[in-house]
Amino acid sequence: MNIPSTVRTFLANSRLRFKGRQIASADSPADSFEAIVALAGVPLSRVVKPVLVKAGGARLMVVIRADQELDLASLKELFKRDFTLCSEGEVRELLPNCDLQALPPLAEPYGLRSVVDAAVAEMPSLYFATGTASLLIATSGAEFVGKLHEAGWKGRSLVKGGSSDSSVVASPGEAMRKKVQAVNELPAMPGLAAEIIRIRNNPYANASELTAVIEQDPSLSAQVIRYAGSPLYAYQGKINSVEQAIVRVLGMDFVEDLAFGLSLGKAFKNPKTGPLGLDNFWQHALYCAALTQALCNQIDYAVRPPASVGYLAGLLHNFGILLLGHLFPAQFERLNKAVAAEPQRSLLELERETIAVSHTELGLWLMDAWDMPKEIAEAVSEHHRADHRGDYAVYANLIYIANALLKRHGIGDAPSMGIPPALQQRYGLDDEKLELALANVLQGREGLEFMAAKMAA
């Protein structure tokens, strides 16, 4: 059996320093991993192996020395979840085209998360299988962990009879943070968005000037016109142009924020599919923006925040996800798969486990780089916290409420959660007002879905 192409490509791209150890063929094929190692003339204590485990929809690869046994209790203590061993059929599905007697201890090329036993990194030299019974790879423990499991958890004994020191903590994704810190150039703000900022900063600008900028992008023009005709505004006449949408229905401030937010999205090229792909991202972003806007309008007029700012905050609140996919596609793919496998868990929790950087951190980084208004940056950073208080907390709080309401209809990444009564009371939003805002948004479902499809295209 040849080395699987998935393994071969991953090793070639890893820049790992290693040597291959060819295994001489025997009269009868080896029927176990131990037999392959024996044929290679290597002690089991110098070989590492993968153990595949599961908990709910999660699948995890644990890497330990081949002469040791995994302690499932240590995994439970570390992750607060009950793991069991994967079946042979599940292993075949997770590591396709690999010899079951020679499974490669490589998680990333198969879209898995890994945990590496503390002892592995300390091995001066080690061997591991490559998916075929005819070849082992030799390298150092430091190289193996540093280059092949840089985004995995490390630093904890996971084997029976190992250290039980609970002060040793897994450190996922240290390399991811280093990658984030090493990036010195973020996506530039699209030219159209910059032109809209120029108009926003000009107190003498008029609807004709804004129209001229928006009409540079036919897709954006269509979305502005369609939004003006949505049930959110209940306009009875016919809107045929961007200028009519501005003057008769939406107003300059709102169209500036709408067009600005939508044009920012064009800075990123991300995958379309999966729970975090562009299809779902833009559906969630547009529904959340519309509902945050509608919630602003339900607040008493005397203390009502600008609905256009609420819309923009709702539209941009998850832009950290776009930045992740744009700059770090491998980590994005890993997170996308994790969310698909465990949709009931919170996104922040899965991010901590898989990439060690949250979309709120990445989003705030982007907002700062683009010099976005403080109220938008605060909403991006704090929208998962129902108890957040700050100078511009209203936008983050309303996004929290909007996401909780949308989750009831299967939209968005929020875990199934209630809305704290104290949060509703803070803004005078009783259940009747929440339901009215939600109903108004859902009436415009056709238009929002149209806009989402255009943005994801």
C-alpha positions in Angstrom: 0.0 0.0 0.0 1.4 3.4 -0.9 1.6 6.3 1.6 -1.8 8.1 1.4 -1.7 11.4 -0.6 -3.2 13.3 2.3 -0.3 12.3 4.5 2.3 12.8 1.8 1.1 16.3 1.0 0.9 17.3 4.7 4.4 16.1 5.5 5.8 17.9 2.4 4.2 21.2 3.5 5.2 20.8 7.1 9.0 21.3 6.6 9.5 18.5 9.1 13.1 17.2 9.4 12.7 13.4 9.3 14.1 10.2 8.0 12.1 7.3 6.5 12.5 3.7 7.8 11.5 1.2 5.2 10.0 -2.0 6.6 11.1 -5.2 5.0 8.3 -7.4 3.7 7.7 -10.6 5.6 6.4 -14.0 4.3 3.0 -13.1 5.8 1.7 -9.5 6.2 1.8 -8.0 9.7 -1.6 -8.2 11.4 -1.1 -5.5 14.0 0.7 -2.2 14.7 3.0 -4.0 17.2 4.0 -6.5 14.5 4.9 -3.7 12.0 7.0 -2.0 14.7 8.7 -5.3 15.4 9.5 -5.8 11.7 11.1 -2.3 11.7 13.3 -3.4 14.6 12.2 -0.4 16.8 11.2 -0.6 20.5 7.6 0.3 21.1 8.7 2.9 23.7 10.2 4.9 20.8 7.0 4.9 18.7 3.9 7.1 19.0 0.4 6.1 17.9 -3.0 7.8 17.5 -6.1 6.9 19.6 -9.4 8.2 18.2 -12.1 9.0 20.7 -15.5 10.6 20.6 -18.0 12.5 22.8 -21.3 13.4 21.2 -20.5 14.7 17.7 -16.9 15.5 18.5 -14.0 13.4 17.3 -10.6 13.8 18.8 -7.1 12.3 18.1 -5.0 11.6 21.1 -1.3 10.9 20.5 0.6 8.8 23.0 3.6 6.5 23.2 2.8 3.1 21.6 3.8 1.2 24.8 1.3 3.1 26.9 -2.5 3.1 27.3 -4.8 6.1 27.1 -6.5 7.1 30.3 -10.0 8.2 29.4 -10.5 9.7 32.9 -7.7 12.2 32.2 -9.5 13.3 29.1 -12.7 13.8 31.1 -10.9 15.8 33.7 -9.4 18.0 31.0 -12.4 18.6 28.8 -15.3 17.9 31.3 -16.8 15.4 28.8 -17.1 11.7 28.7 -15.1 10.3 25.8 -15.3 6.7 24.4 -13.1 4.9 21.9 -14.1 5.2 18.2 -15.2 2.0 16.5 -13.2 0.5 13.7 -15.8 1.7 11.2 -15.5 5.3 12.5 -11.7 5.1 12.4 -11.9 4.0 8.7 -14.2 7.0 8.0 -12.0 9.5 9.8 -8.7 8.3 8.3 -9.7 7.1 4.8 -7.2 5.2 2.7 -5.0 4.3 5.7 -4.0 0.8 6.8 -5.7 0.1 10.1 -2.5 -1.4 11.4 -0.5 1.7 10.5 -2.6 4.7 11.3 -0.8 8.0 11.1 -0.8 10.1 14.3 -1.6 13.3 12.2 -4.8 15.2 13.0 -4.7 18.4 10.9 -4.7 16.8 7.4 -7.9 14.9 8.3 -9.7 17.9 9.9 -9.4 16.6 13.4 -8.4 18.2 16.7 -5.5 16.6 18.5 -4.2 16.2 22.1 -0.6 15.2 22.5 0.6 13.5 25.7 3.2 15.5 27.5 5.8 12.7 27.3 5.8 12.8 23.5 7.5 16.2 23.2 10.2 15.1 25.5 11.2 12.1 23.4 14.7 12.7 21.8 13.7 10.7 18.8 10.5 8.9 17.9 8.9 6.9 15.0 5.3 7.1 13.7 3.3 5.3 11.0 2.3 6.9 7.7 -0.8 5.1 6.8 1.0 2.2 5.1 2.6 -0.8 6.7 5.8 -0.4 4.6 7.1 2.9 6.1 7.8 4.5 9.4 9.0 8.1 9.9 11.7 9.1 12.4 12.0 12.5 13.9 12.4 14.2 17.2 9.6 14.8 19.7 10.1 18.5 19.5 9.8 18.5 15.7 6.8 16.1 15.8 4.9 18.3 18.2 6.0 21.7 17.0 5.5 21.2 13.3 2.8 18.5 13.0 0.6 19.4 16.0 1.2 23.1 16.4 -2.5 23.8 16.9 -3.1 20.8 19.2 -3.4 20.6 23.0 -0.1 19.8 24.8 1.4 19.7 28.2 -0.7 17.1 30.1 -0.2 13.4 30.9 -3.0 11.4 29.3 -1.8 7.9 29.9 -2.5 5.4 32.7 0.2 5.7 35.4 1.2 9.2 34.2 1.4 12.3 36.3 -1.8 13.5 37.8 -0.6 17.1 38.3 -3.7 19.1 37.7 -1.6 22.3 37.4 -0.5 21.3 34.0 -2.9 22.8 31.5 -3.4 22.1 27.8 -2.3 25.0 25.6 -4.3 24.9 22.4 -3.3 26.9 19.4 -0.3 28.8 20.7 1.0 28.8 17.1 -2.3 30.3 16.0 -1.8 33.3 18.3 1.7 33.7 16.9 0.3 33.6 13.4 -2.2 36.3 14.3 0.5 38.4 15.8 2.8 37.9 12.8 0.2 39.2 10.3 1.2 42.8 9.5 -1.3 43.5 6.7 -5.0 43.1 7.0 -7.5 43.3 4.1 -7.7 46.8 2.9 -11.0 48.6 3.2 -12.8 48.4 -0.2 -12.7 51.5 -2.3 -16.5 51.8 -2.4 -16.6 51.8 1.4 -13.9 54.5 1.6 -16.0 56.7 -0.8 -19.1 56.2 1.4 -17.0 57.4 4.5 -16.0 60.5 2.5 -19.7 61.2 1.9 -20.6 60.5 5.5 -18.0 63.0 6.7 -19.2 65.7 4.3 -22.1 67.7 5.9 -23.1 69.1 2.5 -23.4 65.8 0.7 -26.8 65.0 -0.8 -28.7 62.0 -2.0 -27.5 62.4 -5.6 -23.8 62.1 -4.6 -24.6 59.0 -2.5 -26.6 57.5 -5.3 -23.7 58.0 -7.7 -21.3 56.1 -5.4 -23.7 53.2 -4.8 -24.6 52.8 -8.4 -21.0 51.9 -9.2 -22.0 48.4 -7.9 -25.2 47.1 -9.5 -25.6 44.4 -6.9 -25.4 46.9 -4.1 -27.9 49.1 -5.9 -30.4 46.2 -6.2 -30.1 45.5 -2.5 -30.7 49.1 -1.5 -33.8 49.2 -3.7 -35.1 45.9 -2.5 -34.6 46.8 1.2 -36.6 50.0 0.7 -39.5 47.9 -0.5 -39.4 45.4 2.4 -42.2 45.0 4.9 -40.0 46.7 7.5 -41.0 50.0 5.9 -44.5 49.2 4.5 -44.0 51.8 1.7 -47.0 51.6 -0.6 -45.4 53.2 -3.7 -43.0 51.7 -6.2 -39.2 52.2 -5.8 -37.4 52.2 -9.1 -34.0 53.8 -8.2 -31.4 54.1 -5.5 -32.2 57.9 -5.2 -35.9 57.2 -4.7 -35.0 54.6 -2.0 -32.9 57.3 -0.2 -35.3 60.2 -0.5 -38.7 58.5 -0.1 -38.0 55.7 2.3 -34.6 55.0 3.9 -32.9 58.3 4.4 -29.3 59.3 3.9 -28.0 58.0 7.3 -29.4 54.6 7.0 -28.4 54.1 3.3 -24.9 55.2 4.1 -24.6 52.6 6.9 -26.4 49.9 4.8 -24.2 50.4 1.7 -21.1 50.8 3.8 -21.5 47.5 5.7 -22.4 45.5 2.6 -19.4 46.9 0.7 -17.0 46.0 3.5 -18.0 42.3 3.0 -16.5 42.4 -0.5 -13.0 42.5 1.1 -13.1 38.8 1.9 -13.1 35.6 -0.1 -14.3 32.8 2.0 -15.7 29.3 1.5 -19.5 29.2 0.8 -20.5 26.0 2.5 -20.7 24.8 6.1 -22.3 26.5 9.2 -19.7 29.3 9.0 -19.5 29.6 5.2 -20.7 32.6 3.3 -24.2 31.3 2.7 -25.0 31.0 6.4 -22.8 34.0 7.3 -24.7 36.5 5.2 -28.1 35.1 6.1 -27.3 35.5 9.8 -25.6 38.9 9.3 -28.6 40.4 7.4 -31.3 39.0 9.7 -29.4 40.2 12.7 -28.8 43.6 11.2 -32.5 44.0 10.4 -33.7 42.7 13.8 -31.2 45.0 15.7 -32.6 47.9 13.7 -36.2 46.8 14.5 -35.3 46.5 18.2 -33.8 50.0 18.2 -37.2 51.3 16.9 -39.0 49.6 19.8 -37.1 51.5 22.4 -38.7 54.6 23.8 -38.1 57.6 21.6 -36.4 59.7 24.3 -33.6 57.2 24.7 -33.7 55.4 21.4 -30.3 54.8 19.8 -29.9 55.5 16.0 -31.4 52.6 14.2 -28.9 53.0 11.3 -26.0 52.4 13.7 -27.8 49.4 15.2 -28.2 48.0 11.7 -24.5 48.4 10.9 -23.4 46.9 14.3 -25.6 43.9 13.6 -24.3 43.5 10.1 -20.6 43.6 11.2 -20.8 41.8 14.6 -19.4 38.5 13.2 -16.8 39.9 10.8 -14.1 38.2 12.8 -15.4 34.9 11.1 -14.7 36.5 7.7 -11.2 37.5 8.7 -10.5 34.0 10.0 -11.4 32.4 6.8 -9.6 35.0 4.7 -6.3 34.9 6.6 -6.2 31.4 8.1 -8.2 29.0 5.8 -6.9 25.8 7.5 -8.0 27.0 11.0 -11.3 28.2 9.5 -11.9 24.7 8.0 -11.2 23.1 11.3 -13.6 25.3 13.1 -16.3 25.0 10.4 -16.1 21.2 10.8 -16.2 21.4 14.6 -19.4 23.6 14.5 -21.0 21.2 12.0 -20.2 18.3 14.3 -21.5 20.0 17.5 -24.0 22.7 16.5 -25.5 22.7 20.0 -22.3 24.0 21.6 -21.4 27.7 21.7 -19.2 29.1 19.0 -16.8 30.7 21.6 -16.3 27.4 23.3 -15.5 25.6 20.1 -13.1 28.4 19.1 -11.2 28.0 22.4 -10.9 24.3 21.7 -10.0 24.4 18.1 -8.0 27.6 17.3 -7.6 29.4 20.6 -8.6 32.7 19.1 -12.2 33.9 19.1 -14.1 35.6 16.3 -14.7 38.5 18.7 -11.0 39.0 19.2 -10.3 38.9 15.4 -13.3 41.1 14.7 -12.1 43.8 17.2 -8.6 43.6 15.7 -10.2 44.3 12.2 -12.4 47.1 13.5 -9.4 48.8 15.1 -7.3 48.4 11.9 -10.2 50.0 9.9 -10.6 52.8 12.5 -14.3 51.9 12.9 -16.5 53.9 15.3 -16.2 52.8 19.0 -19.8 51.8 19.2 -19.3 49.3 16.3 -16.0 47.9 17.8 -17.7 47.4 21.2 -20.6 45.6 19.6 -18.2 43.3 17.7 -16.2 42.6 20.9 -19.0 42.2 23.4 -22.1 40.8 21.7 -21.9 37.4 23.4 -22.2 38.9 26.9 -25.7 39.6 28.2 -24.3 41.4 31.2 -22.0 43.8 29.2 -22.0 47.4 30.4 -20.1 50.1 28.6 -20.4 53.5 26.8 -22.1 51.9 23.8 -23.4 48.7 25.4 -26.9 49.2 23.8 -25.7 47.8 20.5 -23.9 44.8 21.9 -26.9 44.1 24.1 -29.5 44.4 21.3 -27.4 42.1 19.1 -27.4 39.6 22.0 -31.2 39.8 22.1 -31.5 39.6 18.3 -29.4 36.5 18.1 -31.4 34.8 20.9 -34.6 35.5 19.0 -33.2 34.4 15.7 -31.9 31.1 17.1 -35.6 30.1 17.7 -35.9 30.1 13.9 -32.7 28.2 13.3 -30.7 31.3 12.2 -27.3 32.2 13.5 -24.5 30.8 15.8 -26.0 31.6 19.2 -26.5 28.6 21.5 -30.1 28.0 22.5 -30.5 30.6 25.3 -33.0 32.7 27.0 -33.0 36.5 27.3 -32.4 37.7 30.8 -35.4 39.7 32.0 -33.1 42.4 33.4 -31.7 42.9 29.9 -35.2 43.5 28.5 -36.1 45.8 31.3 -33.0 47.9 30.7 -34.4 49.0 27.4 -38.1 48.7 28.1 -38.4 45.8 25.7 -41.2 43.5 27.0 -42.1 40.2 25.3 -44.7 41.9 23.1 -42.2 44.4 21.7 -39.7 41.6 21.0 -42.2 39.5 19.2 -43.4 42.5 17.1 -39.9 43.4 16.0 -39.2 39.7 15.1 -42.5 39.4 13.2 -41.6 42.6 11.2 -38.3 41.2 10.2 -39.6 37.7 9.3 -42.2 39.4 7.0 -39.3 40.6 4.9 -37.7 37.1 4.7 -37.8 37.0 0.9 -35.8 40.2 0.6 -33.3 39.3 3.2 -32.7 35.9 1.6 -32.3 37.6 -1.8 -29.7 40.0 -0.3 -27.9 37.1 1.5 -27.6 35.1 -1.8 -26.2 38.1 -3.6 -23.6 38.8 -0.9 -22.5 35.1 -0.8 -22.3 34.8 -4.6 
